[in-house]
Amino acid sequence: MSQAVAAVEPQPQSIVNPDGSTNRIWLSSYVKGVAHDIDLDKYQSLNDYFDECINKFRDRPGFVSIGTEMSNDLFERRVKAFAGYLQSLGIKKGDRVAIMLPNTLQYPVTLFAVLRLGAVVVNVNPLYTARELNHTLNDSGAEVIIVMETFAKTLEEAKKGTKLKHVVLTQIGDLLAEGWFNPKGWALNFVLRNVQKMVPAYSLPGATWYRDALKAGAQVTVKPVKVVPDDLAFLQYTGGTTGVAKGAMLTHRNILANCQQALAFAEGQLTGETETVVTLIPMYHIFSLTVNGLIFMALGGRNILVANPRDTKRVMMILKNEKFSGITGVNTLFASFLDDPAFAKLDFSKLKLSIAGGMALQRGVAERWKEVTRTSIVEGYGLTECSPIVSQAPVDLSVEAPTFTGSIGVPVPSTEVRCRREDGTWANIGEPGELCVRGPQVMKGYWQRPDATAEVLDQDGWLATGDIAVMDERGFLKIVDRKKDMILVSGFNVYPNEIEDVVAMHPDVKEVAAIGVPDSVAGERVKVIIVPRNASLTKESVIEHCRKNLTGYKIPRIVEFRSTELPKSPVGKILRRELRDGK
């Protein structure tokens, strides 16, 4: 007699083993030869890393600004001189030093001079208002600030009530020559101050000029300072668009680990020749600091510093005579370049790596980029609290990469990643949940904010990112959206990234942001704010386009057009919160 057998449904695959450890399924997706883990004991500090890079590539140009190259040998001498000056002021291990500079030669010199003394770098956005700057200075307790003269007026308004004892002023052309004779720099400084009127009147009595500081510091023999891996290297302020900005405490170990993790992916992919990388995002931003400022140093890179990436015309002039092998940026920057006819005329014959970070890459931008440059954009994911890299698409330059996958790649070496459900349990493969990260690149915590630290970092070292992600069976991650940006329509989750990606595919859309607005029936409805490429774009054509690509409840019910660009952070992220607030 036959017996019926009940069908057993396959159980969803989990990345959590029975013993609680993580099954790193993504390791099988690594390019052959990429190490699964890094050597955390390779360096004691970023100073060791700096010395190794300089000694290996001493005769190569390290950084380029306004057409002027700074060799690694000169770079090292300037670092020692400025470190000597800071030490003569009494700066010691653990003291905080604020750097308020755009991408100029002064930035990397100042950065490594501060680290040389075991002091802590406080990166400051030069576009801060006086209120924002005052908060950062007060919160960090910085005693010294190095600031571009263009922003001296803001500092004058912000310094009251802070612990600042010393101010070092610099002008954009100050380091465009090694010695005293600097006609190019003098001319540029004169034009900015007296012709373009870019220096508002200010009063900062007792301030020292950068070149005077270098001259004085060159006469000082720097006393060695022992720096160990767990010493603080950076207070990297974050969260300013979602509340009070908090200083993420990043140690030497955090940053060094992240450099090694990224370099492991690049192992064997780049040649020994000098690689020229274009640095568009300011190096006070953690993405640019680590990826451009530090990682390419280990590759002997020639780093082109762009002070104002949003001046597209100026950027095209800078790149016109360059053959660059790498470029990094955010989606909005790449889109603005593609809109400039001069971009397509650049020489892309040496371009190997185009890297996007900071925000979601849109399919339309990725496809246009591939069409123009003949290279695909490599997308990764990170956040300030992770120094910043968490995941990256595997880099294999021997094969043609897909134009667009929507994925942020796989976790980098020595990194664990899980997705957590709302009930606190771990999600299965293919199931969305809040992305959580554990690894040597995860911050120590938020400066003087134990409660805020406890909200995102548990006792087992898992950092809750606030991003909703899904992992597939190969370990590739896809960000669905920011947890707080999710739109709830009639009980269904709608993710703004998906809406924006679809709308941006419309040929007449230049910029787009999707937000949720209150609705008495559905709870929320989807609204899109669009900057059109031309006046012929209509609400009807946008909605019809969405109908072809989105299910019913995801289709925008409200379409708003704007003639000016959408509000963005200094690195180009569209600020949805400001749009929700009616700005």
C-alpha positions as CSV (number, residue, x, y, z in Angstrom):
1,M,0.0,0.0,0.0
2,S,1.5,3.3,-1.0
3,Q,2.1,6.0,1.6
4,A,1.7,9.7,0.9
5,V,4.8,11.7,1.7
6,A,4.3,15.4,2.8
7,A,6.4,17.9,0.9
8,V,8.9,19.6,3.1
9,E,9.6,23.2,2.3
10,P,13.3,24.1,2.2
11,Q,14.3,26.3,5.2
12,P,15.6,29.8,4.4
13,Q,19.4,29.8,4.6
14,S,20.9,31.6,7.6
15,I,24.4,33.2,7.9
16,V,24.3,32.5,11.7
17,N,25.8,29.2,12.7
18,P,24.3,27.1,15.5
19,D,27.1,28.2,17.8
20,G,26.3,31.9,17.1
21,S,29.3,32.5,14.8
22,T,28.9,34.0,11.4
23,N,29.0,31.8,8.3
24,R,30.9,34.1,5.9
25,I,29.3,32.9,2.7
26,W,30.6,35.9,0.8
27,L,34.2,34.6,0.9
28,S,33.5,32.3,-2.1
29,S,32.7,35.5,-4.1
30,Y,36.2,37.0,-3.5
31,V,38.5,37.2,-6.5
32,K,41.1,34.4,-6.4
33,G,44.1,35.4,-4.2
34,V,42.3,37.9,-2.0
35,A,43.0,37.3,1.7
36,H,40.0,36.4,3.8
37,D,41.6,38.2,6.8
38,I,44.1,40.9,7.4
39,D,47.1,41.2,9.7
40,L,46.1,43.5,12.4
41,D,49.6,43.6,13.8
42,K,51.3,44.8,10.6
43,Y,51.5,48.5,11.8
44,Q,51.5,50.1,15.2
45,S,50.2,53.4,14.0
46,L,49.4,55.5,11.0
47,N,52.9,57.0,11.4
48,D,54.4,53.6,10.6
49,Y,52.1,53.4,7.6
50,F,53.2,56.8,6.5
51,D,56.9,56.1,6.8
52,E,56.6,52.9,4.8
53,C,54.7,54.6,2.0
54,I,57.1,57.5,1.8
55,N,60.3,55.3,1.9
56,K,58.9,53.1,-0.8
57,F,57.8,55.9,-3.2
58,R,60.0,58.8,-2.1
59,D,60.8,60.1,-5.6
60,R,57.2,59.9,-6.8
61,P,54.8,62.9,-6.8
62,G,52.3,62.3,-4.0
63,F,49.8,65.1,-4.4
64,V,48.9,67.6,-7.1
65,S,47.1,70.9,-6.5
66,I,46.4,73.6,-9.0
67,G,48.9,72.1,-11.4
68,T,51.7,71.9,-8.8
69,E,53.1,68.5,-7.8
70,M,54.4,67.8,-4.3
71,S,56.9,64.9,-4.2
72,N,56.7,62.4,-1.3
73,D,60.1,63.6,-0.2
74,L,59.0,67.2,0.1
75,F,55.7,65.9,1.7
76,E,57.7,64.2,4.5
77,R,59.9,67.3,5.1
78,R,56.8,69.5,5.4
79,V,55.1,67.1,7.7
80,K,58.2,67.1,10.1
81,A,58.3,70.9,10.0
82,F,54.7,71.4,10.8
83,A,54.9,68.7,13.5
84,G,57.8,70.6,15.0
85,Y,55.8,73.8,15.1
86,L,52.8,72.1,16.8
87,Q,55.1,70.5,19.3
88,S,56.6,73.9,20.1
89,L,53.1,75.1,20.9
90,G,52.9,72.3,23.5
91,I,50.6,70.0,21.5
92,K,51.0,66.5,23.0
93,K,49.5,63.1,22.7
94,G,45.7,63.1,23.0
95,D,45.3,66.8,22.3
96,R,42.7,67.6,19.6
97,V,43.7,69.7,16.6
98,A,41.0,70.9,14.2
99,I,41.6,71.1,10.4
100,M,39.3,73.3,8.4
101,L,40.7,73.0,4.9
102,P,39.5,72.0,1.4
103,N,41.5,69.7,-0.8
104,T,44.8,71.6,-1.0
105,L,48.4,70.5,-0.3
106,Q,48.1,71.9,3.2
107,Y,45.6,69.2,4.2
108,P,47.7,66.0,4.0
109,V,50.7,67.9,5.5
110,T,48.7,69.0,8.5
111,L,47.0,65.7,8.8
112,F,50.2,63.7,9.2
113,A,51.9,66.3,11.3
114,V,49.1,66.0,13.9
115,L,49.2,62.2,13.8
116,R,53.0,62.3,14.2
117,L,52.5,63.8,17.7
118,G,49.9,61.3,18.8
119,A,47.3,64.1,18.7
120,V,43.8,63.7,17.4
121,V,42.6,65.1,14.1
122,V,39.2,66.9,14.2
123,N,38.1,67.2,10.6
124,V,36.0,70.3,10.1
125,N,33.8,71.0,7.0
126,P,35.0,74.4,5.7
127,L,31.4,75.3,4.8
128,Y,30.2,75.0,8.3
129,T,28.2,77.9,9.7
130,A,29.5,79.6,12.8
131,R,27.0,77.7,14.9
132,E,28.1,74.3,13.5
133,L,31.8,75.2,13.9
134,N,31.2,76.4,17.5
135,H,29.6,73.1,18.3
136,T,32.4,71.0,16.8
137,L,35.1,73.0,18.6
138,N,33.3,73.0,21.9
139,D,32.4,69.3,21.7
140,S,35.9,68.2,20.7
141,G,37.8,70.6,23.0
142,A,40.2,71.5,20.2
143,E,43.0,73.9,21.2
144,V,44.4,74.5,17.8
145,I,42.8,75.1,14.4
146,I,44.3,75.3,10.9
147,V,41.9,77.2,8.6
148,M,41.8,78.5,5.1
149,E,41.7,82.3,5.2
150,T,38.5,82.2,3.0
151,F,36.7,80.8,6.1
152,A,38.4,83.0,8.8
153,K,35.3,85.2,9.2
154,T,33.3,82.1,10.2
155,L,36.0,81.2,12.8
156,E,36.0,84.7,14.2
157,E,32.2,84.4,14.8
158,A,32.5,80.8,16.2
159,K,35.5,80.9,18.5
160,K,34.0,82.6,21.4
161,G,33.6,80.3,24.4
162,T,35.8,77.5,22.9
163,K,39.1,76.2,24.2
164,L,41.0,77.5,21.1
165,K,44.5,78.8,22.0
166,H,46.1,78.9,18.6
167,V,44.9,79.7,15.1
168,V,47.0,79.0,11.9
169,L,45.8,80.7,8.8
170,T,46.7,79.7,5.2
171,Q,45.9,80.7,1.7
172,I,45.2,78.4,-1.2
173,G,48.4,79.1,-3.0
174,D,50.8,78.9,0.0
175,L,52.5,75.6,-0.8
176,L,52.7,75.9,-4.6
177,A,56.5,76.4,-4.3
178,E,59.0,74.8,-2.0
179,G,61.0,77.8,-1.1
180,W,60.3,81.5,-0.4
181,F,59.9,82.5,-4.0
182,N,56.3,81.6,-4.9
183,P,55.0,83.8,-7.8
184,K,52.2,81.4,-8.8
185,G,50.9,81.2,-5.2
186,W,51.2,84.9,-4.6
187,A,49.2,85.7,-7.8
188,L,46.5,83.2,-7.0
189,N,46.1,84.5,-3.4
190,F,46.0,88.1,-4.7
191,V,43.2,87.3,-7.2
192,L,41.1,85.4,-4.6
193,R,41.4,88.2,-2.1
194,N,41.4,91.3,-4.2
195,V,39.7,90.5,-7.5
196,Q,37.2,87.7,-6.7
197,K,36.7,89.1,-3.2
198,M,36.5,85.6,-1.6
199,V,38.0,86.6,1.7
200,P,35.4,88.4,3.9
201,A,36.9,90.9,6.4
202,Y,37.9,89.2,9.7
203,S,39.8,89.8,12.9
204,L,41.9,87.0,14.4
205,P,44.6,88.6,16.5
206,G,47.6,86.5,17.2
207,A,47.0,84.1,14.3
208,T,50.1,82.6,12.7
209,W,50.5,82.2,8.9
210,Y,51.1,78.6,7.7
211,R,54.3,79.3,5.9
212,D,55.7,81.1,9.0
213,A,54.7,78.0,11.0
214,L,56.6,75.7,8.6
215,K,59.7,77.9,8.7
216,A,59.7,78.0,12.5
217,G,59.0,74.2,12.8
218,A,61.8,73.3,10.4
219,Q,64.2,74.5,13.2
220,V,62.7,72.2,15.7
221,T,63.8,68.6,16.3
222,V,60.6,66.7,16.9
223,K,60.6,64.5,20.0
224,P,59.4,61.0,19.3
225,V,55.9,60.1,20.6
226,K,54.9,56.5,21.1
227,V,51.6,55.8,19.4
228,V,49.8,52.5,19.8
229,P,47.0,50.9,17.7
230,D,44.2,51.8,20.2
231,D,45.1,55.4,20.5
232,L,42.6,57.9,19.0
233,A,43.5,59.2,15.5
234,F,40.3,61.0,14.5
235,L,37.2,62.6,15.9
236,Q,35.1,62.3,12.8
237,Y,31.8,64.3,13.2
238,T,28.7,62.7,11.9
239,G,24.9,62.9,12.2
240,G,24.6,66.6,11.7
241,T,21.7,66.2,9.4
242,T,19.8,64.0,11.8
243,G,20.4,65.7,15.1
244,V,23.4,67.0,17.1
245,A,26.7,66.1,15.3
246,K,28.6,63.4,17.2
247,G,32.3,62.7,17.1
248,A,33.0,59.1,16.0
249,M,36.2,58.0,17.8
250,L,38.4,56.3,15.2
251,T,41.6,54.7,16.4
252,H,44.8,54.1,14.5
253,R,43.8,50.4,14.4
254,N,40.4,51.3,12.9
255,I,41.8,53.3,10.0
256,L,44.8,51.0,9.4
257,A,42.5,48.0,9.3
258,N,40.2,49.7,6.7
259,C,43.2,50.6,4.5
260,Q,44.4,47.0,4.6
261,Q,40.9,45.6,3.9
262,A,40.6,47.8,0.8
263,L,44.1,47.1,-0.4
264,A,43.4,43.4,-0.1
265,F,40.7,43.8,-2.8
266,A,43.1,45.8,-5.0
267,E,46.0,43.3,-4.6
268,G,47.3,42.4,-8.0
269,Q,44.8,44.5,-9.8
270,L,46.9,47.7,-10.2
271,T,50.3,47.8,-11.8
272,G,53.5,49.2,-10.2
273,E,53.3,52.3,-12.4
274,T,52.2,55.6,-10.9
275,E,48.5,55.5,-10.7
276,T,46.8,58.9,-10.9
277,V,43.6,59.3,-8.9
278,V,41.2,62.2,-9.0
279,T,40.1,63.3,-5.5
280,L,36.8,65.1,-5.9
281,I,35.3,64.5,-2.4
282,P,36.9,66.7,0.3
283,M,39.4,64.7,2.4
284,Y,37.8,65.9,5.6
285,H,35.1,63.4,4.6
286,I,36.0,59.9,5.8
287,F,35.3,58.2,2.4
288,S,37.8,60.5,0.6
289,L,40.3,60.5,3.5
290,T,40.6,56.7,3.6
291,V,40.1,55.8,0.0
292,N,42.0,58.6,-1.7
293,G,44.2,60.1,0.9
294,L,45.5,56.9,2.5
295,I,44.9,53.8,0.3
296,F,46.4,55.3,-2.8
297,M,49.5,56.3,-0.8
298,A,50.3,52.6,-0.3
299,L,50.0,52.2,-4.1
300,G,52.4,55.1,-4.8
301,G,49.5,57.1,-6.2
302,R,49.6,60.6,-7.7
303,N,46.7,62.3,-6.1
304,I,45.0,65.2,-7.9
305,L,43.3,67.3,-5.3
306,V,40.1,69.2,-6.5
307,A,39.2,72.0,-4.1
308,N,35.7,72.6,-5.4
309,P,34.3,69.6,-7.3
310,R,30.9,71.3,-7.9
311,D,32.6,73.8,-10.2
312,T,32.3,71.4,-13.1
313,K,33.8,73.8,-15.6
314,R,36.9,74.2,-13.5
315,V,37.2,70.4,-12.9
316,M,37.0,69.8,-16.7
317,M,39.9,72.3,-17.1
318,I,41.9,70.4,-14.5
319,L,41.4,67.0,-16.1
320,K,41.7,68.1,-19.7
321,N,45.5,67.4,-19.7
322,E,45.5,64.5,-17.4
323,K,45.4,60.7,-18.0
324,F,43.9,59.4,-14.8
325,S,43.6,55.8,-13.8
326,G,41.2,56.2,-10.9
327,I,38.3,58.5,-9.9
328,T,36.0,58.5,-6.9
329,G,32.8,60.4,-6.2
330,V,29.2,60.3,-5.4
331,N,26.2,59.7,-7.7
332,T,25.3,63.4,-8.0
333,L,28.9,64.4,-8.9
334,F,29.1,61.8,-11.6
335,A,25.7,62.9,-12.9
336,S,26.8,66.5,-13.1
337,F,30.0,65.6,-15.0
338,L,28.0,63.6,-17.5
339,D,25.8,66.6,-18.1
340,D,28.8,68.7,-19.2
341,P,29.7,68.2,-22.9
342,A,33.4,68.7,-22.0
343,F,33.5,65.5,-19.9
344,A,33.0,63.2,-22.9
345,K,36.1,64.9,-24.6
346,L,38.5,63.8,-21.7
347,D,41.1,61.1,-22.2
348,F,39.8,58.0,-20.5
349,S,42.5,55.7,-22.1
350,K,44.1,55.0,-18.7
351,L,41.0,54.8,-16.6
352,K,40.8,51.6,-14.6
353,L,38.7,52.3,-11.5
354,S,35.7,54.5,-11.0
355,I,34.4,54.2,-7.4
356,A,31.1,55.4,-6.1
357,G,30.3,55.8,-2.4
358,G,28.4,58.1,0.0
359,M,25.0,57.5,-1.5
360,A,23.2,55.0,-3.7
361,L,24.4,54.8,-7.3
362,Q,21.5,55.2,-9.8
363,R,21.2,52.9,-12.8
364,G,20.9,55.7,-15.3
365,V,24.1,57.3,-14.1
366,A,26.0,54.0,-14.2
367,E,24.8,53.3,-17.7
368,R,25.7,56.8,-19.0
369,W,29.1,56.6,-17.3
370,K,29.9,53.2,-18.9
371,E,28.8,54.6,-22.3
372,V,31.1,57.7,-22.0
373,T,34.2,56.3,-20.2
374,R,34.0,52.6,-21.2
375,T,34.5,51.6,-17.6
376,S,32.0,50.5,-15.0
377,I,31.5,52.2,-11.7
378,V,32.5,50.0,-8.7
379,E,30.0,50.6,-5.9
380,G,30.8,50.1,-2.3
381,Y,29.2,50.9,1.1
382,G,30.5,52.4,4.2
383,L,29.8,54.9,7.0
384,T,31.8,57.1,9.2
385,E,31.5,54.7,12.2
386,C,33.3,52.1,10.1
387,S,36.3,54.1,8.9
388,P,34.3,53.9,6.5
389,I,34.4,50.7,4.2
390,V,32.1,47.8,5.1
391,S,31.6,46.2,1.7
392,Q,32.8,46.6,-1.9
393,A,32.2,44.9,-5.2
394,P,35.1,42.5,-5.9
395,V,37.7,44.2,-8.2
396,D,38.8,42.0,-11.1
397,L,40.2,44.2,-13.9
398,S,40.9,41.1,-16.1
399,V,37.1,40.7,-16.8
400,E,34.5,43.3,-17.8
401,A,32.4,44.3,-14.9
402,P,28.7,44.6,-15.2
403,T,27.5,48.1,-15.8
404,F,25.0,48.2,-12.9
405,T,24.0,45.6,-10.4
406,G,22.3,47.6,-7.6
407,S,24.6,45.7,-5.2
408,I,27.1,47.3,-2.8
409,G,29.3,44.2,-3.1
410,V,30.5,41.8,-0.4
411,P,31.9,42.5,3.1
412,V,35.7,43.2,3.0
413,P,38.2,40.9,4.8
414,S,38.0,40.4,8.5
415,T,34.4,41.8,8.5
416,E,31.2,40.2,9.7
417,V,27.8,41.4,8.5
418,R,24.3,40.3,9.5
419,C,20.8,41.8,8.9
420,R,18.6,42.2,12.0
421,R,14.8,41.9,12.0
422,E,12.7,44.5,13.9
423,D,12.2,41.9,16.7
424,G,15.9,41.7,17.2
425,T,16.5,38.3,15.7
426,W,18.8,37.7,12.7
427,A,17.3,37.7,9.2
428,N,17.8,34.9,6.7
429,I,19.4,35.1,3.3
430,G,17.1,37.2,1.0
431,E,15.2,38.7,3.9
432,P,15.5,42.5,4.6
433,G,16.7,43.7,8.0
434,E,18.9,46.4,9.6
435,L,22.5,46.0,8.5
436,C,24.8,45.3,11.4
437,V,28.6,45.2,11.2
438,R,31.4,43.8,13.3
439,G,35.1,44.2,12.5
440,P,38.4,45.9,13.3
441,Q,37.3,49.0,11.4
442,V,34.3,49.7,13.7
443,M,34.7,52.8,15.8
444,K,35.5,52.9,19.5
445,G,32.3,54.9,20.2
446,Y,31.0,58.4,20.1
447,W,33.1,61.0,21.9
448,Q,31.8,61.7,25.4
449,R,28.4,60.2,24.5
450,P,28.0,56.8,26.1
451,D,24.3,56.8,25.7
452,A,24.5,57.5,21.9
453,T,27.2,54.8,21.7
454,A,25.0,52.2,23.4
455,E,22.2,52.9,20.9
456,V,24.2,51.7,18.0
457,L,27.1,49.5,19.4
458,D,26.3,46.5,21.5
459,Q,28.5,44.7,23.9
460,D,29.4,42.0,21.3
461,G,30.8,44.7,19.0
462,W,27.9,44.8,16.5
463,L,27.3,48.2,15.0
464,A,23.7,48.9,13.9
465,T,24.0,51.0,10.7
466,G,20.4,52.3,10.4
467,D,20.4,51.0,6.8
468,I,18.0,48.2,5.6
469,A,19.8,45.6,3.5
470,V,19.3,42.2,1.9
471,M,22.0,39.6,1.4
472,D,21.8,37.0,-1.4
473,E,23.1,33.5,-1.4
474,R,26.6,34.6,-2.7
475,G,27.0,37.1,0.1
476,F,26.3,40.2,-2.1
477,L,24.5,43.0,-0.3
478,K,21.9,45.4,-1.5
479,I,20.8,48.5,0.5
480,V,17.1,48.8,0.4
481,D,17.2,52.2,2.2
482,R,17.8,54.1,5.3
483,K,15.6,52.9,8.1
484,K,14.3,56.3,8.9
485,D,13.6,57.3,5.3
486,M,11.3,54.4,4.7
487,I,7.8,55.3,3.4
488,L,4.8,53.3,4.7
489,V,1.9,53.2,2.2
490,S,-1.2,51.3,3.3
491,G,1.0,49.0,5.4
492,F,3.5,48.4,2.6
493,N,7.2,49.5,2.9
494,V,8.3,51.8,0.1
495,Y,12.0,52.5,-0.3
496,P,12.9,56.0,-1.6
497,N,16.0,54.7,-3.4
498,E,14.0,52.4,-5.6
499,I,11.6,55.3,-6.6
500,E,14.5,57.7,-7.2
501,D,16.3,55.1,-9.3
502,V,13.3,54.6,-11.5
503,V,12.4,58.3,-11.9
504,A,16.1,59.1,-12.7
505,M,15.9,56.8,-15.7
506,H,13.5,59.2,-17.4
507,P,15.7,61.1,-19.9
508,D,14.2,64.5,-18.9
509,V,15.0,64.2,-15.2
510,K,18.2,65.8,-13.9
511,E,17.8,65.3,-10.2
512,V,15.1,63.6,-8.1
513,A,14.3,62.8,-4.4
514,A,11.5,60.8,-3.0
515,I,9.9,61.4,0.4
516,G,6.8,60.3,2.2
517,V,4.0,62.8,3.0
518,P,1.1,62.3,5.4
519,D,-2.1,60.9,3.9
520,S,-5.4,60.5,5.7
521,V,-6.2,57.2,3.8
522,A,-2.9,55.5,3.2
523,G,-0.9,56.8,6.1
524,E,1.7,58.1,3.7
525,R,1.9,58.8,0.0
526,V,5.0,59.0,-2.2
527,K,6.1,62.4,-3.3
528,V,8.9,63.1,-5.7
529,I,10.7,66.4,-6.1
530,I,12.3,66.8,-9.5
531,V,14.8,69.2,-11.2
532,P,14.0,68.7,-14.9
533,R,16.4,68.9,-17.7
534,N,13.9,70.9,-19.8
535,A,10.6,72.7,-19.3
536,S,8.7,70.1,-21.4
537,L,8.6,67.5,-18.6
538,T,5.2,67.1,-17.1
539,K,3.7,65.4,-14.1
540,E,1.7,63.0,-16.4
541,S,4.8,61.8,-18.2
542,V,6.6,61.1,-14.9
543,I,3.7,59.1,-13.5
544,E,3.3,57.2,-16.8
545,H,7.0,56.4,-16.7
546,C,6.6,55.1,-13.1
547,R,3.6,53.0,-14.0
548,K,5.8,51.1,-16.4
549,N,8.4,50.3,-13.7
550,L,6.7,50.3,-10.3
551,T,3.8,48.5,-8.7
552,G,0.7,50.6,-7.9
553,Y,1.3,51.6,-4.3
554,K,4.9,52.8,-5.1
555,I,3.8,55.2,-7.9
556,P,4.3,58.9,-6.8
557,R,1.0,60.6,-6.1
558,I,2.6,64.1,-5.9
559,V,5.1,65.5,-8.3
560,E,6.9,68.8,-7.6
561,F,9.2,70.5,-10.0
562,R,12.0,72.8,-9.0
563,S,14.1,75.1,-11.1
564,T,17.1,75.0,-8.7
565,E,19.1,72.1,-7.5
566,L,17.9,70.0,-4.6
567,P,19.5,70.6,-1.1
568,K,22.7,68.5,-0.6
569,S,25.3,67.9,2.0
570,P,28.8,69.2,1.3
571,V,29.7,65.9,-0.4
572,G,26.7,65.8,-2.7
573,K,24.1,63.7,-0.8
574,I,20.5,64.8,-1.4
575,L,19.1,65.8,2.0
576,R,15.7,64.2,2.2
577,R,15.1,65.5,5.7
578,E,15.3,69.1,4.5
579,L,12.8,68.3,1.7
580,R,10.4,66.7,4.2
581,D,10.8,69.9,6.3
582,G,9.7,71.9,3.2
583,K,13.1,73.3,2.3
